[in-house]
Amino acid sequence: MQLIYYLPIITTIVAICFSWEVANRYRQRQGLHLLWWCIGIVCFGLGTLVESCVTLFGWHPLLFRFWYIAGALLGAAPLAQGTVYLLINKKLAHILAVFLLLFVIIASTFVFLTPLDISLVENGELSGKVIEWEKVRLFSIFLNVYAVFFLGGGAFISAWRFYKQGKEHYHRFIGNVLIVIGTFCAAAGGASARMGHTEVLYVAELFALLIIYLGYRVNIKQIK
């Protein structure tokens, strides 16, 4: 097996460090956006943890279902919801959070119920093409759009605002630009996975998380 298939192990370690740092910040500040970001990073890490298990122990239907929920459905949506709480009034953010949770519950139920065509598994790779109820895959498309719109779009708006505020906030401009890049990197990885290029997904996940982590660090601490 190519070494590239072991990248999720590194990504999982990065996710553990990242989520631990955000969790500590949440305990200090109690912001709902931090809680959702922490949940999002944990879900992202769970998805790459399952990928690591498949690499080490082989493909299994239950592992696939957990991977699809943690990775395809929850890989970035909770991170986007955190940005919603940061940029939008709480009442509307609460409404969107309830909608998101209900949507994920319904989508996850279908993922567990759908039959899987095991004959389509190639070299033990994870791919949504094994899902026999093809429309189930539409759930992940909606959630990915939700993530790109709010996480990437929110970071872009923040970057523009900080850019206009001058040199004092330039580090936050850079931090949000990095988050935008990381978001689109993750989206590209997801699109590649839908086309059957799992190895591209593994590379994109690692780079996306590292770039978003760097953007987060730059945002919270000015680099002199």
Beta strands, then each sheet from edge to edge (+ up, - down):
end
